[in-house]
């Protein structure tokens, strides 16, 4: 996440790849924090919330990587691409946030696990 902040602040010479890289790097950092919090969780309600969070962060990694790969190779990233690429992220994130639709259950018994529905 710190690397994303440095690139965002100092990346003026690479304007077209700055924002996609920041999305990619921040979502990767948030996903790793989410996994760490899930593994350390001792409360099922908290673990279920964190599980949803790290699944959404994982989707954002794919979104950020797609945008970054287009910008890095010199292809333009128009607003329509930002929007269309974000639709699956929004759709699946909505399913993750609905109870018992994507994440069926979370068990906390020494090794925390998620059952997907």
N, C-alpha and C positions, 0 to 999 in steps of 0.2 A: 504494500500500500504506500510505503514511503517512496519507493521508486516511481510509482505513478504520480505522486505529488511533485517530485523533482522534474519529471518529464513534462508535466502539465505547466509548471512555472517556467522552466528554462527551454522548452521545446518550440520556441517561436520560429526557428529556422526550418522546421519540418511540420508546418501547420496542418497539412492534410492527414498526417498519421498520428498527431498528438492525441486527439479525443478518442479515436478507436483504441489506441494503446492504453490509455487511461482506463477505459471501460474494461478492457481485457485484464489489466493488472489488478485493478481494484476488485473485480469479481473473483479473481483467483485468490487474492488475499482474504476476502470475506468468506469464500468457500472453505479455505483451510481453517479459519477461525471457527466457522460453524461446525466442521468435523471435530475439532478439538473440544469445543463446548459440548457436543453431543456425546462424545466418548466419556467425558468427565461428569455428565449429568447424573443426578441421583433421583430426580423427580420426573415421573412420566409425562406430566403436562408440559414441563419445561423442555424435555427431550423431544416431544412431538412438535413443539413450536420451532425448536432449533433444526429439526429434521426438515421441516418445510422450508426454512430459511436456506439451508445449504443445498437443497435441491433447486431452488430458484437461483441461487448464486452459480450453481453448475450450469444452468441454462444460460445465464448471462455470460459465462466464460465462452460458450459456443458462439453467442451473438457478438461478443467483442472480438473473438478470433476471426470471425467471418469479415467483420468490418475492417479490422486491422490488416488482414491478408489482401483485401481489395485495395486499401490505401497504400500499403507497402509496395505492391507491384505496379503502382502508378495508375490503376484504374480509378475512375472518379466514383465518389460515394455520394450520390444524389439523395435528396430528402426521401424520394420514393423508395430507395433501397433501404434506408434507415427504417422506414415505416414497415415495409413488407418483411424485412428480416426480423423485425421486432414482434410481428403478429404471433408466431408460434411461442415466443417467450411469454407474451401476455396471456395467451390461451392456456398454456400448460401451467403457468404460475397461478392462474385462477383455479385450475383443477387441484393444484397442490394445496391451496389455501382452504378449499372446501373440505370439511371434515368427512372422513371415511370414503372419499372418492379416489384419491391417488395414494395417500398414505392410509393404509387400513388400520395398522396398529403399531405401537412402539413398545418394546419390552426392555425393562431395566432389571437385569439379573446377572451382574458380573460382567457380561459382555453385551453391551447395548446393541439392539438390532431394530430394524424397521421392516415391516411387512407391507409390501405394496399391493394395492387392490386392483 
